Amino acid sequence: MNKLASVVHIIHALYLWLIGLSIGAMIVSGAIVAPIIFDAYSFLPDLGITKYDSGILMTQIFLRLNLLLNATAIIIIIYELLAFKASFKPSFLLLAVNALSVVLIFVFTLYYTPQILEAQNMGAAYTATPEFDALHTQSEYLFKILLATLSISFLYRIVLLSSKPAHQTPKTTTRSTRKKSV
């Protein structure tokens, strides 16, 4: 394998690692951390933590996750556009799924998170309103759809990278087993 091919393989691996890291961080924050944070009172009743306090803590976790997601979105844009341009047989489906992922990331990090922060700044009473509940529910659905699109992209990219195009498959020659007649 030549040097350029080695660099390209490393870039593919780092890209997949970043997408996998983002998927893992989303799963951990949404499925593992959030239920514990929002149920903290049942674990530590003496702590005196309210649902509003738990929401503040969870928002801090999501603010840090948003940094990873925004960086991931930028890398997705760069990588996928270069991969699309360089491909002999570009996948419009993969490009569309990744474009959707990028849009969802930015809607989550640049719209929903600031809206939730603003609501929290209005106090505990506002976070108990139907308006906040609707906003929070929408952000949860968006988060789940984003997780699905990133997962589809990750798996699709693995399949594409693991299948060798015909132009890269070594050609084999067959030997004739018949004896030549003299």
N, C-alpha and C positions, 0 to 999 in steps of 0.2 A: 504494500500500500504506500502510495507516495505521500509526501508531506501535506499537500493540499487536501487530499482525501482524509488524512488524519485530523486536520483542523476542522473540516466539515463534520466529521463524526463527533468530535468534541462539542461543536456548536449544537448539533442535533441533541446530544446527550444533555447538555446544559439547559437547552430549551425544554426538553421533556421533564427534566428535574424541576425547573421553575413551575411548570404547569402542575406537576404532581405535588409540589410543595404548596401551591395555592389551593389545590383541591383538598389536601390534607388539613391545611389550616382552617379552611371553611368548615370541614366536617368536625374538626375538634372544637372550634368555637361555637358552632351551631348545635351540634348533637351531644357534646360532652360538657363543655364549659357552661353554656347558657342554662341548661336545666339545674346545674348545681348552684350557680350564682342566684338564679331566681327562686331557688328553694333553700337558700342559705339559713333562713330562720329555723327550718326544721332540723338542720344539722347543729346549729349553734343558737338555741333560743335565748341565751343570755346576751348574745351580741346585740339584740334589739334592732336588727336591720329590717327595713321596710322594702316593699316591692319597688318603690321609687329609688331607694338607695341601691338596690340590686341593679336597677336599670342604669344608674349612673356608672356603676362598676362595669357593666356589660358594654356600655358605650365606649368606655376607655379601651376595652379589648378590641372592639370593632374599629376604633380610630387607628390602632396599630395594624390591624388586619388590612385596613384601607390603604395603608402605605404599600404593603406587599401587593395588593390587588392593582393599584394604580401603576406600579412598576411592571407588573405582569402584563397589563393592558398595553403599555408602551412597547414592551418586548414582543408581544403578540403581533402588533401592527408591523413592526420592522421585520421580524422573522417571516411571518406569513406572506407579506408582500414580496419579499425577496425570494422565498420558496416558490410562490406562484409564478413569478417572472422567470425563474430559472428552470421551472419544470417543463419537461417535454410534453406531459399530459396533465395540465393543471386541473385541480379539483375545485370546481365552483362551489360544490356543497361544503367542503372544508373551509373555503374562504368565507362563505356566508355564515357558517356556524361560528367562526372566529370573529367575524364582524359583529355578530349578535353578542358574543361574549364581551367584546370591548365596550359596546354600547351599554350593556347591562352593568358592567363594572363601573363605568362612569356615572350612570344613573344612581346606582347604589351609593357610591362614595361622594358624589358631588351634589346629589339632590336629597336622597333619603336621610343620610347621616346628618347633614346640616339641619334638616327639618326636625329630626328627632332631638338634636342638641338644643335647638331653639325652643322646642316644646318643654324639654327638661328645665331650661332656664326660666320658664314661666312658672315652674313649681309643680309640686306633687299633685295638686288639684287638677291641673291641665292634663297631666299624663293619665288621668283617670277618665277623661272624656271620650265619647264615641269617635270624635274626630281623630284623636291621637291613636285610638285603637285601630281605626281604619288605616291610618298611615303606617302603623307598625305592622299590621297584617299584610299590607301591600309590599312592604320591604322584605318581609319573610318569604312571600311568594317569589319575588324577584330574586332573592338570594338562592332559593331552591332551583329556579330555572337556570340561574348562572352556574350553579354547581353541575347541573345536567349538561349544559353546553360545554363547559370546560372538560367534563369527563368524556363526552363524545369526541371533542377535539383531541384530547390526549390519546384515547384508544384508536381513533382514526389515523392519527399521525404515526403511532407505533406500527399499525398495519402497513401504512405506506412506506415507512422506513425499513421494515423487515422484508418487504418483497423487493427482489432485485429486478430492475427493468431488463428487458431482453437485450439491450445493447451492452449491459454489463455482465451478462452470463458468459462464462467461458465456453467456447465452442469445443465440442468433442468430435473427434474423428473416429470413424468406425473402420476397423480393419477387416479386410476381406478374409474370410477363412477358406475360401476356395483356392485350390491349387491351380496355378496357371498350367495350361497344357502346353507341351513342347511341340 
